[in-house]
Amino acid sequence: MIYFVRHGQTTNNAAFLLGGDSGLSELGHEQADQAAEIFKDTPLDVIFVSTYKRTLQTAQHINKYHNVPILADARLKERYFGDLELSDERTLNLKQIWDLNNEQLIPKVETISDLIARVTDFLQYLKTNYPNKNILIVSHRGLGRFFEYAHGKRPASGNLLDWGLNNGEYYTYEN
């Protein structure tokens, strides 16, 4: 099985800032503890995280019950938002940024097709190197959207902003 968990709330999430590499807030640590309780009795062979500290912090909470390797992989990083990084999300047109039908380049923002390729490559890596293993991935809301996409799911609206995990929530997939 593959379990995809969104990291706990960060200080940037709490401040409505897009992206960045901030650590977990107090609430984020609580959410990570809640995720740890959910996965407490779930057999795990390995945990993958992005290269951002919030995913490692969340994974460490979960791993207190498992003591399995935690491996960082840059393919699990949140979408790169270029000049929009650390902007106030409330002032941005997020619908445009997450529209599957809009491959128009927003200056320096990672394209949807590049994100799909990144997630597809990582999933192929897991299939080749970790067949029949129980894998926990701690990553980001944006990447969760593309994990769903890679597994054949599409938002009815055509806009990825219409789905996504809240902090500490998870998806489950067959490996």
Sequence and secondary structure as in RCSB ss.txt:
>XXXX:A:sequence
MIYFVRHGQTTNNAAFLLGGDSGLSELGHEQADQAAEIFKDTPLDVIFVSTYKRTLQTAQHINKYHNVPILADAR
LKERYFGDLELSDERTLNLKQIWDLNNEQLIPKVETISDLIARVTDFLQYLKTNYPNKNILIVSHRGLGRFFEYA
HGKRPASGNLLDWGLNNGEYYTYEN
>XXXX:A:secstr
 EEEEE   BHHHHTTB S    B HHHHHHHHHHHHHHTTS  SEEEE SSHHHHHHHHHHHTTT   EEE GG
GS    GGGTT BGGGS HHHHTBTT     TT   HHHHHHHHHHHHHHHHHHSTT  EEEEE HHHHHHHHHH
TT   TTSBGGG    TT EEEE  
